[in-house]
Amino acid sequence: MIPKKFAPLLFGLILSGLMSLLVSGIATLRAAGLSPAFTGLWAGAWLTAWLFAFPVVLLVAPLARKAVERLTTPR
């Protein structure tokens, strides 16, 4: 198991991986269609997107948490 202190990094890794997988898949499908090369194009697009998405998620997540705290009230 992974120590709790790495939870924010693991969260960012999983979130950025899943979101970049989904978005790159949709973008690749729209650009190339369901061609025989789709899987390879998607994989290349996803890896490039994940390379950028992971550090961005790590930088933006604290800002998003603060925005949510300001926009919500305790019940």
Phi, psi and omega per residue, in radians:
M1 nan 2.785 -3.105
I2 -1.688 2.346 3.128
P3 -1.051 2.572 -3.103
K4 -0.980 -0.537 -3.080
K5 -1.110 -0.317 3.118
F6 -1.657 0.104 -3.100
A7 -0.992 -0.790 3.123
P8 -1.079 -0.670 3.097
L9 -1.157 -0.756 3.136
L10 -1.140 -0.718 3.081
F11 -1.038 -0.824 3.127
G12 -1.090 -0.699 3.130
L13 -1.101 -0.825 -3.114
I14 -1.203 -0.819 -3.120
L15 -1.082 -0.835 -3.124
S16 -1.151 -0.633 3.112
G17 -1.122 -0.817 -3.123
L18 -1.205 -0.759 -3.124
M19 -1.164 -0.741 3.135
S20 -1.197 -0.577 3.077
L21 -1.093 -0.825 -3.125
L22 -1.142 -0.887 -3.074
V23 -1.155 -0.740 3.127
S24 -1.175 -0.578 3.089
G25 -1.133 -0.776 3.117
I26 -1.128 -0.798 -3.131
A27 -1.119 -0.715 3.128
T28 -1.166 -0.719 3.115
L29 -1.079 -0.754 3.132
R30 -1.174 -0.629 -3.085
A31 -1.404 -0.698 -3.004
A32 -1.957 -0.273 -3.070
G33 1.261 -3.089 3.133
L34 -1.487 1.146 3.133
S35 -1.520 2.931 3.080
P36 -1.061 -0.414 -3.129
A37 -1.553 0.035 -3.038
F38 -0.957 -0.856 -3.060
T39 -1.060 -0.769 3.123
G40 -1.167 -0.717 3.092
L41 -1.108 -0.743 -3.136
W42 -1.115 -0.783 -3.136
A43 -1.056 -0.763 3.118
G44 -1.128 -0.738 3.116
A45 -1.149 -0.701 -3.119
W46 -1.145 -0.805 -3.123
L47 -1.089 -0.692 3.091
T48 -1.143 -0.782 3.135
A49 -1.099 -0.711 -3.124
W50 -1.160 -0.617 3.102
L51 -0.996 -0.652 3.127
F52 -1.533 -0.648 -3.032
A53 -1.173 -0.682 -3.067
F54 -1.055 -0.932 3.126
P55 -1.147 -0.574 3.124
V56 -1.131 -0.753 3.115
V57 -1.063 -0.732 3.140
L58 -1.109 -0.609 3.141
L59 -1.384 -0.634 -3.022
V60 -1.537 -0.461 -3.077
A61 -0.967 -0.800 3.113
P62 -1.082 -0.638 3.100
L63 -1.158 -0.708 3.116
A64 -1.138 -0.702 3.101
R65 -1.073 -0.753 3.123
K66 -1.129 -0.706 3.117
A67 -1.105 -0.731 3.117
V68 -1.121 -0.714 3.112
E69 -1.063 -0.690 -3.125
R70 -1.301 -0.491 -3.090
L71 -1.565 -0.132 -3.101
T72 -2.079 2.788 3.090
T73 -2.152 2.593 3.085
P74 -1.239 2.592 3.134
R75 -1.616 nan nan
